[in-house]
Each structure stands twice: as C-alpha cells, then as structure tokens.
C-alpha cells in the first residue's frame, strides 16, 4: 500500500514535470534528459495533455515518437526512475544519519571511558592494600593473661570481682534513686566515677553511647558526656619518671608544662616546646606530649578475654539466633582496633597515613608525629590549636552548615576512598580553628583507634551501600547473603530476608539518612531469618550514624545522602564496579 501511494505521488510529479516541458525547447530538454530506453518505449503524452486543456494539434507535428500502444509508459518509466533516485537518496540520508548516530555513540562512549579513566586516575586504591593483612591480637592478649587456662581463668575471675565491687553500690542506690533526688544525683556521680575506674574499655563504650541520643536518654548522654572531654588522669610524678625511663637523654629536648590540657581513657596530654632542633622540626616547635596511663594493658586484655567468652556464650544460646549478629566477630574487631591504641608508636604511624591521605585537603588537619621522641608509652606530636566543635553550636547558620558538611564529607572520604577511618570521632577529638584563608577547618586528634577493612571487605561494603544508596534494596539484601561468612538460612528465609531489606530500602528517606534505624531493622531480620551480617558493614554504618549525630547538632538540616552518593560512586570506580548505567 505504501509503495503504491508513493508510486502515485511520483507519477503525479512526473506529469507536472512533463507539462513544464510542453514547448519545443522544453520537450527537447526533457528528451535529452530521458534515457534511450525511455525514448524507445514509445510513450504517449497527449492523453494527459488533453486532460490538462492543451490542444493536441499544437504538439502533433513536434512529437514524432508518439505511439498509441505505449500509453502512459513514459510516466511509468519516469516515475520509476524518480522513485529509484529518491530511494537512493533515502538510503544515503539514512546511512548518513546512522553514521552520525554511531559517531555520537562513539563520542559518548569515549567520554564515559575518559571520565572513568580520569576518575580512576584521581581515585587511586589505597597504597597500603598492596600487602595488606589483618593483624590478629589474640596471641598477644592471651600471652599477657598467662600461659595456662587456669592462670587466664584466675585473671578473669579477679577482674570480674573488681567490676562487681564497683557495680554493687550503684545497684543498691538504684531503687532509692526513684524516691530521693539526693540519692539520684549521687548515683549518677558514682556511676561516672565507677566507669572511669573500670578502665579504658568501658570508657570507650560509654563515649560511643553518648553520641547515640536515639538509643539512650538525654540524662544519660548529659552525665556521661563529660567523658568525651576529659577523664581522671595520673600524677605528674608518674609522667616525669616515664619520660626519663623511655626517652632517656632525649627527654631534655622537650620543655613540658606540668598542666594537663587533656586526659582520655588511654593517656593524658601536656603542652611542650622543643628546646633544640629534632629532625625536620626546628627549635621552638610547639608540641603535644601524650603519656599513657599506668597499668592499662592488663585491664584491657582481660576485659576483651571476658567479652569474648560472654559473646560465645550468648551466641550459643538456642532459639535466640544471636550468632547472626556476629557478636564474637564484633568483639574481636573492637579488640583489634582497641589494643593498638596501647602502643603509641602505632598511633604515630596512623598520623602519618592520615596526613598522607588528606595532604590535598587544607581544611582537615592531623598532628605530625616526632618519631625520635616517640615510644610505646609516649607520643610526641605537633600541637594543633582550636576549640571543640560543640562550641560552634551558637555560631551563625552558614558557619555551622559549612562545618557540618565538612565533617560528613571527611568521614565518608575515610570510609569509601581511604579505607582508614578514625574510630574515635567524638566531639572532644574534633577541634575547629581558622585556616590561612579565614575559613573554619577541622583538627582531628587522638588517632589511635582506627578502622581498616581491607580490599575484600571494602569492595563488599561498597557494593552493599551502593545498592542501598540507589534504593536497590533487594540487591543489597542478596549481596548481604552472598558475602555472609556463615549463612545457614533456607531458601525461603533468604527470600524473606531479601524482601525485608528491600522494604527497608524503599522507605521515604534514603538509607544513609537515619541509618541507625535502618541498621536496627536489618539486625532484627538477620536474627529472625538466620543471616549472619558482616561486622564491617555494621561498623561503617554506625560510623556514619555517629558523625551524622554530631553534624545534626551543628546543623539539623545537614544532608548526608548527596555526598554519600558521590563517594560511593567514586569507590565503585576505584574497585572497577560497573554501575555507571545505574547512576545515569
């Protein structure tokens, strides 16, 4: 049908063309344009010419090749030729359009490859992944508790007795606190003192808990929030003796102010000044000298020995399915990031890596260690001035928004691009000062506690959080199952778990917004459907939740989802995960 209509239109066009040549010159021109086969066809023109009102006799003497039997052959031949030429032009134009489209696709493909290559050039894999291995501190922990099971048991029982003595007065005061305001006040004060006496492990846990106002009461966060800024320290006499013991003659290179400027659960800090040049640091360099508290190694080791046994007991309880929360793995991961804090030479190495990772960002700073004046129990580093970030709560809104965004982006960079996360980002370790351009910058302190996943867990984390960020909840749930180290769920339970994670992901807000609530829901489903979660996923999600809590104190409308999407995409490029189409 289409061909017939096209032929008809071209036939009418040929007729108009023939009529335009209805004069001696025009006919000659037309005859010259027709091919020999057309002229030999014996084509008749006069029926059409009569139909258009042109008299036959005007053309009778001039048309010598008129043959009645070949009526309309000229039009058929001419229209066929025009149709062929038009079809050729259509093919030629189609080929041009196709070539242009292919060229556009090729240019777009080259642009995507160029973009990815530029991203890969900018987003380099962490250098420390080349020969990365996870250090297991279990042997050193057990060695410190004794060489036999009996000696370890006795150490654990002795520690439990100490903790019980600390907890007994608080248990006795608890009922009276409900009827007496005085007892209520003293119970909080005693609890604060008792946590400090219990040791670094418990102080670290409470410091983390005070950042989770979504889980603990405002009264709890207010009282124990004091531990984020300062804890009880040790005497100057102990500090002086330790300096002489560990540094020897080099101790005279430092002039130390006896006033403590900060005390944490691991060590306390003094201000100092170099009395003579040390390495690349000239005389007069302002210093911060960190001195470890006495006898904390034994406390921390026995605490984690007890926690490990308790976690094993809880995971072994029937019907609770607590082992799918990875309690033992979480305790051991916390142990492996807590024990390195007791070796201050490792913190010096952490500072070196943080300075390297953030060398191109002038608004995030870390102290620089002086290795010549650093030992396992003493860390000497450059002094960074500033005030705690919470003192900016009353600053103008643009300043608070800028600081909140900077804190969120710094944490996301540590997680997704560096795989080297500051694991102790409470407000006491985040100072704010003005940089050389007059803009507020962050000075991050106390870098002994870090979280490092390694290449395998990091790529799994990137895939899972990337799926969550794109609201592909079912894919995220399936990735959790695929990367689980111990999944004994049935196919039906796996499908229910994946479906449940999909519902969590498809809620109104993005996953990285209110991540604490999302993690709670996922942990519940993991226990219910017997899917073991990887501790790296939980740790990274909680780190985002902690910094988000601090950022929202500064600026309640801080946006986490947008920068999270950007850093997750860069991490996917770094790992070669091909999800470009999913983001476009």
N, C-alpha and C positions, 0 to 999 in steps of 0.2 A: 504493500500500500504506500509506504513512504517513497519507494523507488518510483512508483507510478506518478505520484504527486510531484516529485522532483523533476521527472521527465516532462510532465505537462508544463511546469513553470519554465523550464529551459526551452521548451518548444515555443511558448509564447514569446520568450525573449528573443529567440531566433527569428520569429516572424517580424518583430519590431525591428530587428537588425536588417532584415531583408528589405523591409519597406523604406528604411532610411537610405537604401541604395537604389531606390526606384527612379533613377535618371541615368543617362548614358555614362556619365563619369562614375556615378555611384555603382552602377551594375558592373562596370569594368573593374572597379576596385574590389567589389565583392567577388567577382570571378577570379581575380588574381589571388584573393585570399583563400578561396576554396581549393582544396587539393584536387589532383587529377581524378581520383576515384569519385569525388563528389560531382565533378563535371560530367563524368561518364555515366552517372547514374540516371541521366535523363529526367531530371527533376522538373516539376511543373510549378510555376509561380502564380499563373493567372487566376486560379480559383480564390486564392487568398486576396489577391489584388482586387478582383471584382468584389469580394466581400467588404473590402475597405473603401469601395466607391471609386476606384481608379479604373478608367476605361481600358478595355483590353487592346483596342487598336493603337493606343499610344505606345504600347510596348511590343506589338506584334512583329514589327519589322526588325526590332532590335534583338529579340530573343530567338536565336537560330537553333538552340539546343532543346526547344520545348517538345516534349513527348507526353501525350496524354496518359499513356500506360504507367508512367512513373510518377503519378500524382502523390504529392506530399513527401516524396523520398528525400528531397533536398532538406526539408525541415527535420526529418528524422536523422539524417546524417549529420547535419549541422548541430542539432541539439545533442546528439550523442557525443560529438567532439567536445562541445562546451561542457557536457557532463563529465567527460573524461578529464578535461583540463581542470574543472572545478574539484573533482575528486582528487586529482593530483595535488592541487593547492591545499585541500583539506588535509591530506596525508602529510604534506610538507609542513603546514602550520601545526598539526598535531605533533609531528616529530620535534618541531622547534619548542612547542610548549612542554613536551615530555623531557627534552634535553634541558630546558630551563628548570623544570621541576627537579630533575635529577641533580642539576648543579646546585640548586638551593638546598636540597637534602645533603649533598656532599659538603657544602659550606657549613650547614648546621652541624653535621657530624664532626667536621674538623673543629668547629667552635667548641663543641662539647668535649672532644678529646683535648683540645688546647686548654679548656677550662680545667678539666680533670688533671692534666699534666701540671698546670700551674698550681692547682690545689695540692697535688702530691709533692710538688717542689717546696711549697710552703709548709704543708702538714707532714713533717717527717716522723717516722716511727721513733719512739724514744731510743736513744743510743744504748741505754742500759738493758734493752731487751735482747741484745745480741748473745750474751752469755748469761741469761737470766736463770737463776734457780732460787727456789724458796728455801730460806734457812729454817730449819726445824730446831726450836729451842728446847725440845723435850729432854734431850740428854743433859744439857746444862742445868735444867731445872731439877731433874731427878738427882743429879750429882750433888747439888747443893743441899738436898734433903737427907742424904745418906746413901750408903752403898747397898743396904738391905731393905727389904719390905718392912721389917719391924721398925727400923730407925725412921723410915718415912711415915709409918703409921703413928709413931710417938710424936713426931714433929707436927703432924696434922692434929692429933688429939690435944697437944699443948696449945696450938693456935686456936682451936675451937673453944678451949677453956677460956683463953683470953677474950675472945669475942663474946662468949656467954657472960662473962663478968661485966663487960661493957654494956651489954644489952639488958641485963637484969634490972637495973634501976629504972630504965626507960619503960620496961614492961610494967613495973609496979606503979609508976606515975601515970600511965596511960588512962586507967579508969578515973583517977582523981582529977585529971585534966578537964574532964567534961563538967565538973561541978565547981571547980575553983580556977579563977583566972590567974591567980598567982602560980599555982601548980602548972597550969597550961603554959605560961611564959617560961618557967624554969625547965619544963620538959623539952621545949624547942631549943633552949640554950644548951641543955645537956646533950641533946641529940647532935647538935652541931659540934660540940666538943668531942663526943664519942666517935663521930665519923672521922675527925682528924686523928684521933688516937688509934683508930682501926688501921690506918695506913693508906698508902697511895692508891691501892686497888679500889677501895671503897670511895675515896675522894674523887677519883676519876669517874666512877659510875654516877655519883651524885652531881658532879659538874655537868655531865651529859644530861641527866634527868631534869636539871633546872632549865635547860633550853627547850624542853618538850612541855610547853604550857598546855598543849592539847591533851596530854596524858596525866599531868599532875596538877594539884590545886594551886591557886595563886599564893596561898600561905606557904606551901612547901617551897615553891620557887623563890619566894621573897626571903625566907630564912636561910635556906641553903645556897642562895645565890651569892652569899658572901664568900663562899669557897671558890668562886670563879675569879675573884680579885686577889685574895690572899688567904694563906693558911698559917698556922703556927710554925715558926721557924726554930732553928737551933742557935746555940750561943756563938758569940764571936770567938771565944777561946777555941772551940772546935774548928771553926773556919781557919784560924791562924795556924793551928797545928797541921791541918790538912794541906794548906798551901806549902808549908815548909817540907812536909813529907813527900808530896807529889811533884812539886816544881823545883825543890832544892834551891840552888843559887839563882835560878831564873825568877824566883819569887820577888827578888829585889828590883826587877824590871817594871813592876807594877806598884803604883801607889793607890791603895784602896781606901775608900770611905767606909767607915765601920757601920754606917746606917744602911739597913736593908731597904732596898727600893721595891722589892717584890719577893713573895715567898709562895711557892707552889707545893704540890704534894711530893715532888721528887727532889727539888733543890730550892735554894734561895739565891737572890741576885743582889750584887753590890755594884756601885759605880766605881770606876777606876780610871787611871791615866797612865800611859806609858812614860816611864822616866828616861828611856832611851830607845832608839830605833830597834825594831824587831822585824826582820824580813822586809817586806814592802811597806810596812807601817812605820811612819816617822815618829819621832819623839813628840809627846803631847797628844797622841791619838786618844780620843775618848773611848772608854771600854765599858762593857758589862761583863762581870765575872760571876759565873754560875757555879755554886758549890753544892754538892749533893748532901742530902740529909744522912745522918749516921744510921747504919743497920737496917736499910730498907730492902736490900736484896733478898734477905731471908724471908721477910714478911711477904713480899710479892710472890716469891716462888712457892711458898707453902699455900698462899691463897689460891693460886691457879691450880695447884695439885688438888685442893679440896673442891674447887669449882668443877674441875674435870670429872671427879668421881660423882659429884651430885648430878651433873648433866648426864652421865652414863646411866645413873640410877633412874632419872626421870624418863629418859628415852626408852628404858627397858620396861616401864610400867605398861601393862596390857590395856587395850581399848582407848588409850588417850592419844595414840599416834603422834606423840611429841617429837619423835625422832625425825619427822618430816619437816620440822622447823630448823633442823641442823643445829641443835643446841650444842653438841660436842664440838662440831666444826667451828661454830661461832665463838665458843670459849677459847678454843685453841688459836683461832685467828686473832682474838683480842690479846691472848698471851703473847703471840709472836710479834705484835706491834707494841705491846706494853714493855716487855723485857728489854728491848733495845734502848728504851729511854734511860735505863740504869747504866748504860755505857755512853758517856758523853762524847767519846770520840766518834761514835756513830751519828750523834746529833750534828757534829761538825761536818760530817760527810753529807748529811741531809741538807744542811745550809748551803753547801757548795752546789748541790744539784738544784735546789730551788733558785739560787742566784743565776745559774745557767739557764734554767727553764724560763725565767722571767727577765732575762737580760734585755730584751727588746721592749719591755713594758715599763715605762718610767714611773708609773703611778702605783706600782706594787713593789715593795722593798723587803729584803730579808737581811739580817745581820751577816757580816762576813767573819768567819772564824779565824783565829790566830793559832795555827796548828802547833807552833813551837811552844805555846803556853796552854796546851790542852791535854788532859789525861782522861782516864775513865771516870774520875770523880770531879774534875774541874774543867769547865768550858770557858774559854776567854774569847770574846767576840766584840765586834764594833758596837758602839752604843747607838741606838736609834731613838730619837725623841718622839714625843707625841702624847696624846690623851686617849683614854679608852673610847671606843666607838659609841658607847651609850651616852657619853657626854654631848653628843651631837643630836640628841633627841629634840632639843629645843631650838635647833638651828633653822634657818629659812627652808621652806619646802624644796626649792631647787637643789640646795646642797644635800639635803637628806636623800632626795631621789637619786642624785648622782652617786652618792656613797653606796646606797642600796644596790644599784645596778652594778657598780664596780665589784662589790663583794660577791654578788651572784655569779658574774662572769668569771671572776678569779677562781671560784670553786669549781665551776663547770670546766674551765680550762684544765685544772688539775686532774679532774676525773677522766675526761674524754680525750684530751690531747697528750697529757704528760704521764698519765697513769702514776701519779705521785701526789697523793692527797694529804694535806695537813690534817691530821686526825684529831686535833685538839683546838678547833676554832671556836672557843667560847669568847665572849666579849673581852675578857681580861687579856687575851693574847692578840687582840686586834687594836692597834693604835692608829690614830689619824693625825697627820701633820700636813702642812702645805709644802708642795714641791717648789722647784725653782721658777715655775710658771705661775705660781699662786693658786694652783688647783689642789684640792684635798687628795691626799694619797694614803695608801694603807701600808703600815709597817707591821708585818706578821712575825710574832715571836714564838718561842718555845716549840721548836720543830722536832722534838724528839719522837713524838708519836705520829707516824705516817702510815698510810695505807697504800700498798702496791699489789696489784692483782697479777701481773704478768701477761704475756701476749695471749695465751689461750683463754683465760677468764675474761680478759678485757674485750676480746672480739665477741664473746658470748654476751657480755653485758651490753655492748654497743648494738648488737642485733636486737636484743630484747627491748631495751629502752627506745631504740629507733622505731620498732614496731608500735610500741605504746604511744610515742610522740605522733605517729601518723594515724593513730586510732585504729590500728590493725590488731585488735585485742586477741582475736583467735590465733593469729600468727604468733603473737607474744606468748600466749599460753602454750602453744605447741613447741616453741623454742625452749621454754622452761622445762618441758617434759623431755625434750631431746638432749638438753645439756645437763639434766639431773644425774648425779652420780649414783643415786640409789632410788630408782622408781619401780615399785612393785605393784602399782595400781593396775587394775583390769582395764581393758579397752573401754568399757562403759564408764568407769570412773575417770579415765583420762579425758573422754569426750565431755563429761560433766565439768571437769576442771577447766578445760579449754573454753567451754561455753561460758562458765562463770567469769573467767578472766576477760572474755570478750564483753560481757555486760559491764564489768568494772571500767574497762577502757572506753566504752561508748557513753559514759555518763556526760553530763553537760560540760564539765570542765576538763581541761587537758590533764593527762596523768601526772605531769610534773607539778601541777597545781594541787595542793592538798595531798601530797604524795604520802604523808603519814597515814591518812585514812585508807588510801588505796592499798598500802602495804598490809595494813591490819586485815582488810578483806581477803587479800591474796593468801596471807598466812593462815587464816581460818580455813579457806578452801584447800590449802595444801595439807593441813591436818585431816580434814574430812575425807579427802579423796586420795590420801597417801602418796602425794607427790613431794619429793624432797627438794627444797629450794637451795640454790647455791648461796653461800654466805656473801660472796662478792656483790651479788645483786642487792641483797638486803643492806649491806654496808654502804654502798654507793647511794642508794635511795635515801637512807637515813641521813647521810652527809648533806644531801640536797635539802632535806627537811630541816636540819639544824640551821644551815646558813639562811634558808628561807625565813625561818622564825626570827633570826636576828635582823634580816633585811626588812621584814614587815614591821618590826618595832620602829625602825627608822622611817619607813615609808610604806603605809599599809597597802597601797595600790601597786607595789612593785610587781613587774611582770617577769615571770620565770620561764614561761613556755617559749617565747620568741627566741631568747638567747640559747635555750636548751636545744631547740630545733637546729640552730646554726652549728653548735658544737657537735651535736650528734651526727649531722651530715658530714662535717669535716672528719670525724672519727671513722665514718663509713668509707670515705675516700681514702683515708690512711690505711685501712685494712683491705681495700680493694673490694668492698661490698657493693655490688652493682644494683643500686636502688635509685638511680637518677630519675627514671620514669615515675617512680612513686612520689617523688617530691615535686614534679612538674605539673 
